[in-house]
Amino acid sequence: MLNLLWNLVGDDSANEAKALAGMLKEFPELPDWSGAVQPLLDRLRHYNGVKRSLDCRVLSGMPFNALALSHKTIVIAESLVDFCRGQTHQMAFVIAHELSHLHRGHAREQSRATAMAGMLTFNPLLAMGVKALLGRVCSRENEFEADRDATTFCHRAGYSVQAGADFLERLRSGELPSGVIQQLMSTHPPLAERLEEIRGTANRLRTNATE
């Protein structure tokens, strides 16, 4: 039954194209900004053995965030790129986090589960199952996993292993309005927990490098 429902929601590229078109109507792309961050994604892909082509798109007016769509695109808010101006390693961590979501299929699962939820409102029992599935694919563990991967991806690509912790510390320090942070944290685990995961991964990478 689940496989049948997966097939009904269409292929990933079509779903992504539809979602991206809707976003671009509301938040126009900044091509020069997209071109500036694309080399970071290409470097991360190269040094981490990700063969398929992926794109970074920077959108104007989008709420402060970054997200991976279901097929090959990472979308980043102009305000987030501006926050990382002059902080190349931190920008690389943000992109690496979304690369993990794409690489591990988190984004694809979330897109398909969302589409399924829209199809199954006529059946309360199935809707409950989809709600549980949504909870799983949007889980805290996915975010922790992406943080751990991002730290490793950055290390392999020659970016600072400390970049993720530095980025989150800046978020925690009050450089941004509290409302922006609250909105961001509504879809992510608490900063303190994420910092613990990232620092633990960074310490393991440093230890392995010296052995």
Secondary structure as UniProt FT lines:
FT   HELIX           2..8
FT   HELIX           12..26
FT   HELIX           31..47
FT   TURN            48..49
FT   STRAND          55..59
FT   TURN            60..61
FT   STRAND          66..68
FT   STRAND          73..77
FT   HELIX           78..83
FT   TURN            84..86
FT   HELIX           88..104
FT   HELIX           106..119
FT   TURN            121..122
FT   HELIX           124..137
FT   HELIX           140..156
FT   TURN            157..158
FT   TURN            161..162
FT   HELIX           163..172
FT   TURN            173..174
FT   HELIX           178..185
FT   TURN            186..187
FT   HELIX           191..210
//
